[in-house]
Amino acid sequence: MATLLAVGIQGLVMVVITVISLLMPSMTRRDLLFGVTVAHNARETAEGKAIIRRYRLGVLLVAVIEAIGLALLWLLAPPHFWNSLWIVIIPLVLVLIPDIPYLLAWRSARALAIALPPASTPAPSAGLRPRRYADYVPLIWEALPLALIALTASYLAFTYAAAPAIIPTHFDAAGNPNAFSTKSIGSYFMLVWTQLFLYALITFLSVLTVRAKATVRVPVFLKLAPDLDEAAMDGIAKVIATTDLDGLIVSNTTITRDPVAGMENASESGGLSGKPLFNLATRRLAQMRQRTSLPIIGVGGIHSPESALAKFEAGANAIQLYTALVFGGLDLLDRIKRGLANTVRAEGKSNISDVVGRRAAEWAKGELSL
Ligand SMILES: Cc1cc2nc3c(=O)[nH]c(=O)nc-3n(C[C@H](O)[C@H](O)[C@H](O)COP(=O)(O)O)c2cc1C
């Protein structure tokens, strides 16, 4: 029974590690492939797909080998094997062997690396920021060893309570105990101390590795003026399709004065922002949405939950506001967030992303206004 439990725990560790290893490429940021900074579309290229496929096959192969190894141990190992130091070594092996396909994938992914400027040279369009530990190591990867340690601690506490005052510490070749010691919490929990020490050591080494790679690619968004015509937008869409741009911001302020014609101060020079900009900026946003699938930040004249919703409906993936804060204060952000959440709930949807672009066609043709 104890053997079955030990094999079961090791098997569980193996399955969890395998599942997480298989999901690993989908869990990291799109511009990182096995820790290598790559272009956003690198995963969709034939080479990127092949690297991920080979990695997953490697993980499955490792899992099969480990399962066969565990099954053989279960069938052939003497009972005291499961009370020996091997119970520390096996989980370590199970945790470390899946690193082999990862390291091989990392080596292949280096062929797809994009050239980063040297750490000492600032990028022309965006500042570089230090890499963070979480850029490389998803939190779940950190949680796994902790879960393993917690599991071991619980198992040991359970057996400690049930163990007799004198416990065997060594066994002869036939599996019979030949040395004893009084039970002590310190020795019982040696396995946990060892795991904690190794965990701290591995984390420390990982942090050092991450810090050694000093820079990361910063996302770059292109911000457009709302005073562009359709031909200019066509040209922009064509150019950005050939770049590694991360997204657009639509739009900046307008130099036109149509929305405020006849009003006091309408003839002042400079960019016009706020509510009068809303319809023009939202129309341009929708027109760009029809020309690109890149993420777009919708900005220009947002002043209420309704206007924020309209930006999403016109095709924004995120929104930004500035001028209305002068009039509505920071409370406005709260009102907008609550308004958007209410709309999402009232329509039985789960996320604001479900409404993105649903009225882009009408906004693009100028059939809608607010
Ligand atoms: C006083 C002021 C300064 C601005 N400065 C910048 C700037 O430096 N760079 C920029 O891209 N946009 C700038 N903007 C434009 C805003 O970021 C925003 O695109 C525009 O005001 C429309 O949004 P809003 O109606 O919510 O203000 C500025 C706007 C205002 C009113």
Ligand as a Chemical Component Dictionary entry (heavy atoms), coordinates in Angstrom:
data_LIG
# 
_chem_comp.id                   LIG 
_chem_comp.type                 NON-POLYMER 
_chem_comp.pdbx_formal_charge   0 
_chem_comp.three_letter_code    LIG 
# 
loop_
_chem_comp_atom.comp_id 
_chem_comp_atom.atom_id 
_chem_comp_atom.alt_atom_id 
_chem_comp_atom.type_symbol 
_chem_comp_atom.charge 
_chem_comp_atom.model_Cartn_x 
_chem_comp_atom.model_Cartn_y 
_chem_comp_atom.model_Cartn_z 
_chem_comp_atom.pdbx_ordinal 
LIG C1  C1  C 0 -2.267 68.929 -23.530 1  
LIG C2  C2  C 0 -2.109 67.697 -24.380 2  
LIG C3  C3  C 0 -0.845 67.200 -24.606 3  
LIG C4  C4  C 0 -0.674 66.061 -25.403 4  
LIG N1  N1  N 0 0.578  65.568 -25.608 5  
LIG C5  C5  C 0 0.740  64.482 -26.384 6  
LIG C6  C6  C 0 2.038  63.939 -26.625 7  
LIG O1  O1  O 0 3.037  64.452 -26.132 8  
LIG N2  N2  N 0 2.163  62.844 -27.398 9  
LIG C7  C7  C 0 1.070  62.243 -27.949 10 
LIG O2  O2  O 0 1.209  61.236 -28.637 11 
LIG N3  N3  N 0 -0.170 62.712 -27.730 12 
LIG C8  C8  C 0 -0.364 63.818 -26.974 13 
LIG N4  N4  N 0 -1.623 64.279 -26.755 14 
LIG C9  C9  C 0 -2.786 63.625 -27.374 15 
LIG C10 C10 C 0 -3.471 62.692 -26.400 16 
LIG O3  O3  O 0 -2.614 61.643 -25.981 17 
LIG C11 C11 C 0 -4.714 62.076 -27.022 18 
LIG O4  O4  O 0 -4.357 61.299 -28.150 19 
LIG C12 C12 C 0 -5.713 63.118 -27.486 20 
LIG O5  O5  O 0 -5.771 64.167 -26.530 21 
LIG C13 C13 C 0 -7.105 62.545 -27.660 22 
LIG O6  O6  O 0 -7.574 61.955 -26.480 23 
LIG P1  P1  P 0 -8.546 62.717 -25.460 24 
LIG O7  O7  O 0 -9.691 63.300 -26.232 25 
LIG O8  O8  O 0 -8.979 61.668 -24.475 26 
LIG O9  O9  O 0 -7.729 63.773 -24.815 27 
LIG C14 C14 C 0 -1.811 65.437 -25.968 28 
LIG C15 C15 C 0 -3.094 65.944 -25.714 29 
LIG C16 C16 C 0 -3.246 67.082 -24.944 30 
LIG C17 C17 C 0 -4.629 67.618 -24.706 31 
# 
loop_
_chem_comp_bond.comp_id 
_chem_comp_bond.atom_id_1 
_chem_comp_bond.atom_id_2 
_chem_comp_bond.value_order 
_chem_comp_bond.pdbx_ordinal 
LIG C1  C2  SING 1  
LIG C2  C3  SING 2  
LIG C2  C16 DOUB 3  
LIG C3  C4  DOUB 4  
LIG C4  N1  SING 5  
LIG C4  C14 SING 6  
LIG N1  C5  DOUB 7  
LIG C5  C6  SING 8  
LIG C5  C8  SING 9  
LIG C6  O1  DOUB 10 
LIG C6  N2  SING 11 
LIG N2  C7  SING 12 
LIG C7  O2  DOUB 13 
LIG C7  N3  SING 14 
LIG N3  C8  DOUB 15 
LIG C8  N4  SING 16 
LIG N4  C9  SING 17 
LIG N4  C14 SING 18 
LIG C9  C10 SING 19 
LIG C10 O3  SING 20 
LIG C10 C11 SING 21 
LIG C11 O4  SING 22 
LIG C11 C12 SING 23 
LIG C12 O5  SING 24 
LIG C12 C13 SING 25 
LIG C13 O6  SING 26 
LIG O6  P1  SING 27 
LIG P1  O7  DOUB 28 
LIG P1  O8  SING 29 
LIG P1  O9  SING 30 
LIG C14 C15 DOUB 31 
LIG C15 C16 SING 32 
LIG C16 C17 SING 33 
# 
